[in-house]
Amino acid sequence: MLDFEYLEPTTVEEACTLLQSYGDEAVLMSGGAAVTMWISQRLLAPEAIISLAKIPNFDYVRFSEKDGLTIGAGARHRDIEMSPLVRQHYPLLYETFSKVAQPRIRYMATIGGNLCTGDPATDPGTSLMALDAEVTLTSTEGKRVLSLEEFFVDYYQTALKQGEVLTEVRVPPPAEWAGWSRIKFTPRTEEDFATVGVSVALKVRSGECEDIRLALNSVAPVIVRAHRAEEVLRGKRVTDELVNEAGEVAATEVEPTDDMRGSADYKRHLVKVLVPRAMRQALERIDG
Ligand SMILES: Cc1cc2nc3c(=O)[nH]c(=O)nc-3n(C[C@H](O)[C@H](O)[C@H](O)COP(=O)(O)OP(=O)(O)OC[C@H]3O[C@@H](n4cnc5c(N)ncnc54)[C@H](O)[C@@H]3O)c2cc1C
């Protein structure tokens, strides 16, 4: 057994002060799904664990027409999946959170912990990126707000600085004329990480694509926003040819590697197939 101090601050301020004073010797823990695994595998040997679990009101899920959705970093995947507000206003998030791992993990793992892991194979960051979400990072110095593209820096690396805690995720209000799709391609078992994941949110009025955001996971060192593929559709009348072209272009924006879920070539091929499929599904969901 490792010997470590277990600290349980009851405010974010206290957590930030502890983080500041322990520096690299401490690790933050939220749900613990990743941290406990890393410790048992001897990938981590912290002198102190700073648990965020005792901070009250850190797991809220709120919605207003004006501000959209705000989620406390301590909200568990299951809280988000089961929220009627999420189900009603952000079906893309409902679909995404209900397909992360299996219920045992979803009852444990938090949105903050998922995003802060910086794992490019994870699902929530992909759909949150497609919905233009922002994260608030808090330290003893104050707060800063970043887009998810700014937040995900490299493989298992985020923009979190020493002493910062991710405190809130905000998703803008849902757009009108909006369609969405989430495809998590997992040939082995539904509970696995995605071989390739695609999230798309688009806005089409009278056949013309007013806006589109396309994000992919498990295809590069970070979760990727496929800007060039978006441009294929943005401002244009949507046709089958353009949707297929967007898939071809998206495949040039990813950098997959070979792993136990498939070869790089196979994943690139999946991007070409799944991006148009997701776009068609999103178009079918638009009622305008
Ligand atoms: C068996 C298994 C299957 C999985 N399958 C999937 C899957 O299909 N899809 C998917 O997306 N994910 C999957 N995961 C990953 C899982 O979702 C993450 O491990 C989990 O979300 C981490 O959340 P946590 O709250 O438990 O984080 P912790 O384990 O508590 O922390 C993870 C990391 O984030 C840091 N951290 C935590 N909270 C904060 C915060 N508020 N501010 C700053 N840093 C913080 C910690 O210091 C640590 O570095 C799986 C995990 C397991 C174990």
The ligand as a MOL file (V3000), in Angstrom:
LIG
                    3D

  0  0  0     0  0            999 V3000
M  V30 BEGIN CTAB
M  V30 COUNTS 53 58 0 0 0
M  V30 BEGIN ATOM
M  V30 1 C -13.3730 0.7580 -17.1680 0
M  V30 2 C -13.4180 2.1790 -17.6770 0
M  V30 3 C -14.0890 2.4290 -18.8660 0
M  V30 4 C -14.1420 3.7330 -19.3660 0
M  V30 5 N -14.8330 3.9660 -20.5420 0
M  V30 6 C -14.9400 5.2420 -20.9940 0
M  V30 7 C -15.6860 5.5460 -22.1770 0
M  V30 8 O -16.2540 4.6750 -22.8370 0
M  V30 9 N -15.7430 6.8360 -22.5710 0
M  V30 10 C -15.1640 7.8460 -21.8800 0
M  V30 11 O -15.3000 9.0120 -22.2480 0
M  V30 12 N -14.4630 7.5940 -20.7490 0
M  V30 13 C -14.3400 6.3320 -20.3110 0
M  V30 14 N -13.6240 6.0670 -19.1860 0
M  V30 15 C -12.8880 7.1770 -18.5720 0
M  V30 16 C -13.6760 7.7360 -17.4530 0
M  V30 17 O -14.8130 8.4060 -17.9630 0
M  V30 18 C -12.7310 8.6970 -16.7070 0
M  V30 19 O -11.7670 7.8860 -16.1020 0
M  V30 20 C -13.4600 9.4460 -15.6960 0
M  V30 21 O -14.3660 10.2980 -16.3320 0
M  V30 22 C -12.5820 10.2450 -14.8130 0
M  V30 23 O -13.4540 10.9720 -13.9570 0
M  V30 24 P -13.2410 10.9810 -12.3940 0
M  V30 25 O -14.1780 11.9630 -11.8330 0
M  V30 26 O -13.3110 9.6130 -11.8700 0
M  V30 27 O -11.7600 11.5500 -12.3910 0
M  V30 28 P -10.5250 11.2750 -11.3860 0
M  V30 29 O -10.1210 9.8540 -11.5410 0
M  V30 30 O -10.9560 11.7100 -10.0290 0
M  V30 31 O -9.5090 12.2770 -11.9920 0
M  V30 32 C -9.0140 12.1310 -13.3170 0
M  V30 33 C -7.9820 13.2440 -13.5820 0
M  V30 34 O -8.5910 14.5210 -13.5950 0
M  V30 35 C -8.0640 15.3600 -12.5640 0
M  V30 36 N -9.2200 16.0840 -12.0350 0
M  V30 37 C -10.3880 15.5320 -11.6090 0
M  V30 38 N -11.2850 16.4960 -11.3480 0
M  V30 39 C -10.6550 17.6790 -11.5860 0
M  V30 40 C -11.0660 19.0360 -11.5250 0
M  V30 41 N -12.3330 19.3760 -11.1770 0
M  V30 42 N -10.1820 19.9980 -11.8440 0
M  V30 43 C -8.9170 19.6700 -12.2090 0
M  V30 44 N -8.4710 18.4030 -12.3250 0
M  V30 45 C -9.3410 17.4070 -12.0250 0
M  V30 46 C -7.3910 14.4390 -11.5860 0
M  V30 47 O -6.3480 15.0750 -10.9090 0
M  V30 48 C -6.8800 13.3460 -12.5290 0
M  V30 49 O -5.7080 13.7880 -13.1740 0
M  V30 50 C -13.5300 4.7910 -18.6640 0
M  V30 51 C -12.8520 4.5320 -17.4620 0
M  V30 52 C -12.7880 3.2400 -16.9680 0
M  V30 53 C -12.0750 3.0170 -15.6680 0
M  V30 END ATOM
M  V30 BEGIN BOND
M  V30 1 1 1 2
M  V30 2 1 2 3
M  V30 3 2 2 52
M  V30 4 2 3 4
M  V30 5 1 4 5
M  V30 6 1 4 50
M  V30 7 2 5 6
M  V30 8 1 6 7
M  V30 9 1 6 13
M  V30 10 2 7 8
M  V30 11 1 7 9
M  V30 12 1 9 10
M  V30 13 2 10 11
M  V30 14 1 10 12
M  V30 15 2 12 13
M  V30 16 1 13 14
M  V30 17 1 14 15
M  V30 18 1 14 50
M  V30 19 1 15 16
M  V30 20 1 16 17
M  V30 21 1 16 18
M  V30 22 1 18 19
M  V30 23 1 18 20
M  V30 24 1 20 21
M  V30 25 1 20 22
M  V30 26 1 22 23
M  V30 27 1 23 24
M  V30 28 2 24 25
M  V30 29 1 24 26
M  V30 30 1 24 27
M  V30 31 1 27 28
M  V30 32 2 28 29
M  V30 33 1 28 30
M  V30 34 1 28 31
M  V30 35 1 31 32
M  V30 36 1 32 33
M  V30 37 1 33 34
M  V30 38 1 33 48
M  V30 39 1 34 35
M  V30 40 1 35 36
M  V30 41 1 35 46
M  V30 42 1 36 37
M  V30 43 1 36 45
M  V30 44 2 37 38
M  V30 45 1 38 39
M  V30 46 1 39 40
M  V30 47 2 39 45
M  V30 48 1 40 41
M  V30 49 2 40 42
M  V30 50 1 42 43
M  V30 51 2 43 44
M  V30 52 1 44 45
M  V30 53 1 46 47
M  V30 54 1 46 48
M  V30 55 1 48 49
M  V30 56 2 50 51
M  V30 57 1 51 52
M  V30 58 1 52 53
M  V30 END BOND
M  V30 END CTAB
M  END
